């Protein structure tokens, strides 16, 4: 699993990257009450705003961590946004994407680096 400075995680699965937010980010947001997901099949560029999360504290945008295409979204989040608080690094992933430039993945932190980053 890789981590971004924007508190997103990426996990390779079947040739795609699964993207979500970290436990730290979910805790900072507080109770999540709404998640707006991107459309499947759209092409995104690194840092495009692709997900909107609303919590009792604030609204936040989740950025595309790399260039690529959104191949699948976690539709269960629309019905149950609290999943983001319950299992942010598991069942509450936001989207899956193909990566058009794998070299962009090299800039992300491993778990030890991320733990040091948030300490």
C-alpha positions in Angstrom: 0.0 0.0 0.0 1.2 3.5 -0.9 0.2 6.8 0.8 0.0 10.4 -0.5 0.7 13.6 1.4 -3.1 14.3 0.9 -3.8 11.3 3.1 -5.0 9.0 0.4 -3.9 5.4 0.1 -3.4 3.3 -3.1 -3.4 -0.4 -3.3 -2.7 -2.4 -6.4 -5.3 -5.0 -7.2 -5.6 -6.9 -10.4 -3.6 -4.4 -12.4 -5.7 -1.4 -11.1 -5.1 0.9 -8.2 -7.7 1.1 -5.5 -7.9 4.5 -3.8 -9.3 5.6 -0.5 -8.4 7.8 2.5 -6.4 6.9 5.5 -7.5 6.2 9.0 -5.9 9.5 10.0 -7.9 11.4 7.4 -11.2 9.7 8.4 -10.5 10.6 12.0 -9.8 14.2 11.1 -13.0 14.5 9.1 -15.3 13.3 11.8 -18.6 11.6 11.0 -19.0 11.4 7.2 -22.5 12.1 6.1 -22.2 12.2 2.2 -19.9 11.0 -0.5 -20.1 12.1 -4.1 -18.2 9.7 -6.4 -16.9 10.2 -9.9 -18.4 8.6 -13.0 -16.9 5.3 -14.1 -15.0 5.6 -17.4 -13.9 9.2 -17.0 -10.2 10.0 -17.6 -8.6 12.1 -14.9 -5.3 13.9 -14.4 -3.3 13.9 -11.2 -4.8 16.4 -8.7 -8.2 16.6 -10.4 -11.0 16.7 -7.8 -12.8 13.4 -8.2 -14.6 12.8 -4.9 -16.4 15.1 -2.5 -16.8 14.1 1.1 -19.1 15.9 3.5 -18.7 15.4 7.2 -20.2 17.0 10.3 -17.0 19.2 10.4 -16.4 20.2 6.7 -16.5 19.3 3.1 -13.3 17.9 1.5 -12.2 17.1 -2.0 -10.3 13.9 -2.8 -7.9 14.4 -5.6 -6.8 11.9 -8.3 -3.4 10.7 -7.1 -2.2 9.9 -10.6 -3.3 10.2 -14.3 -5.6 7.5 -15.5 -9.2 6.2 -16.0 -11.7 5.6 -13.3 -12.8 2.0 -13.8 -15.1 1.4 -10.9 -16.6 3.3 -8.0 -17.7 2.0 -4.6 -21.4 2.5 -4.9 -22.0 1.2 -1.4 -20.7 4.5 -0.1 -23.6 6.5 -1.5 -26.0 4.5 0.6 -23.7 4.2 3.6 -21.2 7.1 3.8 -20.4 6.1 7.4 -18.4 3.2 6.0 -15.6 5.8 5.6 -15.4 6.1 9.4 -15.8 2.4 10.0 -13.3 1.0 7.6 -11.4 3.7 5.7 -8.5 1.5 4.6 -10.7 -1.5 3.8 -14.3 -1.7 2.5 -14.6 2.1 2.2 -12.4 2.5 -0.9 -13.6 5.3 -3.2 -12.7 4.2 -6.7 -10.5 1.9 -8.8 -8.4 3.3 -11.7 -6.0 2.4 -14.3 -2.7 4.3 -14.2 -1.4 5.8 -17.4 2.0 6.8 -16.1 3.3 4.2 -13.5 6.3 6.4 -12.7 3.9 8.7 -10.8 3.6 6.0 -8.2 7.2 6.3 -7.2 6.7 9.6 -5.3 4.3 8.1 -2.7 5.2 6.9 0.8 5.2 3.4 2.2 3.4 2.9 5.5 6.4 3.6 7.7 7.0 6.9 5.8 3.4 7.9 6.1 3.3 7.2 9.9 6.4 9.4 10.2 4.7 12.1 8.0 1.6 12.3 10.3 3.5 12.0 13.6 
